[in-house]
């Protein structure tokens, strides 16, 4: 499928609403439980998404537009959200995520990107050359990955209750290393 900024923006705009619908009003024990060693709880996923809004997607998009490949992206700290998660409730994290996403998408729209802009390259510290369109598509898929992770985290809290039906529920498969 060809990259579409309109479709990507629409999906990116829906992520805060989807997560709020899934998590708002749930007991703290449910949103703060992970689903295995080295996995994140839904609460931590929201913190991670906030960290990405602040330090990853738009800063990298700006860098591609301003410097191209001349300056490599700062490495992303996958655990840069830990302190924030200790400071805020899930509701506060959802509010912050939504406000940051709205601001980032407004900035993205204000860039009035053309096809030539989307083809511009930047330099990822581990992956090498990447295009702006690849960065934006990754932003979307990253969201979808973490929505699935939130769903898996919630499902895992009911793993024992489903009994033998676990064999039919792929969401309850053991966590993968990624």
N, C-alpha and C positions, 0 to 999 in steps of 0.2 A: 504494500500500500504506500502510495506517495505521501510524504509529509505534508500536513496541512496546519498552518498556524491557527486558522479559525477553529478547527476541530480540537486541536491540542488545547487552545485557550479555554474552550468550553468545558472540556474534561477537567483541566486544572482548576477552573473556578468551582467545580462541583465537589472537589475533594473535601474541603472543610465541612460542607453540609452533610456529605455522606458519613464522615466520621462522627459528627455531632449526632446524627440520627442513630448511629450504632451505639454510641457511648453515653450520651447524656442521661443522667439519672440512674445509671447503674451503680450498684454498691462498690465501694472503694476496693474491697477484696477481689472483685471480678476484674476491674480495670487495671489493677496493679499486680495481677498474677501473670507470670510468664508461662511458657509451655515446654520448658526444658532447659538444660544447661546452656548458657550462652545465648539465650533467646531474650527478646524484649517483651515486656508487657504492653498492652494497648496504650497505657499512660506514657511509657517510655518511647513508643513509636511516635506519638504526637510531639514529644520533646525533640526527637530526632528530626522530624519534619520541620519544626521551627528552626532548628540549627541550620538545616539546609536552606531555608528561606533567607536566613541572615547571611550565610557565608558561602553558599554554593552557586545556585542557579543564576540569579541575576548578577552577582559579582563576576561570574565567569562570562556571562553574555556581554556585559559591559567591557570586560577585558578583551574579548574577541573583537568587538567593534572598535576599540581604541588602539590595541596593540597587535592584533593578529597573533601570529606565532612567536613574535619577538619576546614575549614575556610568558613564562609558563604559569599555569594556575597554581595557586597555593594548594598544597595537599589538604584533603578534607578529613577532618577529625571525626570519624564515625561515632565516637563516644563523647563528643563535645556537648551533648545535651544533658549529661548526668546531673550536674549541679542544678540546672533549671528544673529538672524533674523532682528534685528534693524540695525546691522552694515553692512550687505551685501545685494547685489542685488540678485534676483533669479538666474541670470546667474552665479554669483560668488558662490552661494550655490551649484548649480549643478556641477560646476567645482570641488569644494572642496569635495562634496559627491563622485564624480567619483574617484578622486585620493585616498581618504581614502578607498573606497571599493576595488579598485585594490590592494592596499597595504595589506588590511586585507585578501583578498582571496589568495594572494601570501603567506602570513604567514600561513594561514590555510593549503594550499597545502604543504608547507615546513614541516609541522608537521607529514606528512606521516602517517596519522591515520589508524589504523587497527581496525577490528571489536571489539577487546577487549578494545581499547581506547574509542570507541563510546559508549560502555556500562558503562564506568566509571561515577561515580556520583559526583555531587556537591550539595551544599545546598543553595537553594533560600530562601531569608528572609521571604517570605510569603507562598510559595508553598511547602517548605521542599525539600525532595530529588528529584533531577532531573538528567537525564543522559545527557551526551554530545550530543548524537544523538537527544534527545528532544530539547536541546538548539539550535542546528543547524537547525532542522526542524522548530522551532519557529521563528528563524531569517528569514527563507524563507517566512513563512506564514505572519509574521509581514510586510515584504515588500509588499506582495500581498494585504494585508489589507490596507496599506497606498496608494498603487497605486489606489485601488478602492476609497479610500477617496479623492484623488486628482480628480479623474473622477467625483465623486459626487459634489465636490466643484465647478468644472467647469460647470457641468450640472445645478446646482442650479442657476447660474447666468443667465440662459435662461429659468427659470421656468415660468415666466409670458408669455413669447413669444410663448410657445407651446400651450397655450390655453387649450382646452378640452382634448388634447392628454395627458395631465399630468396624467390622470386616468390610462393610459396604460404604464407609464414609472416608473418602481419601483425605479429607481435611484433618483427620485424626492420625495420619501417618506420622511416624517420628520426624522430628525436625531435621531439615537438611542443613549441611554446614554453611550455606550462604544465607 
